[in-house]
């Protein structure tokens, strides 16, 4: 079987699903051409935070509408992909072998960090999907190690699909959507692109100290932590490819990356 890459996607607002004019929407519609068809998808979403890793093991995950104040049409969106309990059990075995305690969750559905981009990438919902939680109280190095433990899945037909946001300061978004990019967000996205394409993992793990305007772009880490899972599961020293770059509301970087 062909080894799959790992992927990081900035999922943005759940409204992206209903906004076909957004460049990121258009990218996601065509994104599946950038990697082989997987047998299953492991979504590592910024929107599932737990004390220790939890693995969704339900045969049929519900579509979780984990947001409020949006138009009714968004709450009617469903993503009825099957689950992957056997993959969940395999993930627990890999985590146990790495000394990372994990737990199977027999009820966990798909939050919008997972289903909203997948609905654009695989609209027929035919590929089994399960989720793995992040630990937002832990640092990038921990999530990098988590990714290393999951790396064997790439040879087993499982796409490691990390979904968060390259920048994530919702208080500083341009709600008027005037099309102007905030310099602090652009500088951060450019730094990340340089370090990711060079696979300067040491700098990336130390992004809080080294990246420009890190604390402004990420008041908290959770939306960047999934990237480190994808990075950790990638082939060491293999370059990353920036598949997409755009901004929503002036400061929400929608960048997506593929790692060999």
ABEGO torsion letter per residue (X at the ends): XBBBBBBBBBAEBAAAAABAABAAAAAAAAAAAABBBBABBBBBBAABBBABBBBBABABBBBBBBBBGBBAAAAABBBABBBBAAAAAAAAAAAAAAGBBBBBBAABBBBAAAAAAAAAABAAGABBBBBBBBBAABBAAAAAAAAAAAAAAAAAGBBBBBBBBABBBAAABBAAGAGBBBAAAAAAAAAAAAAAAAGBAAAAAAAAAABBGAAAABABAAAAAAAAAAAAABBBGBBBBBABBBBBGGABBABBBBBX
